[in-house]
Amino acid sequence: MKPAPFFVYSVLRLLAFLVPLAILWFFFPIFREFWWLAAIFAALIGTSISMLFLRRPLTEASAAIVERREARASTGQEDADAEDAVVDGESEPRAEEPRDEK
């Protein structure tokens, strides 16, 4: 069974952030004191890694989201068409009843 593309992309993005954060934290002692600076650098490095190497997983995740939305939209359109047919069937002109004019 193939994992969901959005799950794969999310895990890879997390790894692209956590691995540089761990490297900065354990190998550079200054970042143990300034943890927020390590987080900023790890975020920048992770963003760069994801832009360079995670294009295909992003494309697959986006395509899966689009397919799911189109499937939901087509189901909704069928429901809307059925409702329109019912409304149009009821709104056909009926024979008018004679009115009493005084």
Secondary structure, 3 states (H helix, E strand, C coil): CCCCHHHHHHHHHHHHHHHHHHHHHHHCCHHHHCHHHHHHHHHHHHHHHHHHHCHHHHHHHHHHHHHHHHHHHHHHHHHHHHHHHHHHHHCCCCCCCCCCCC
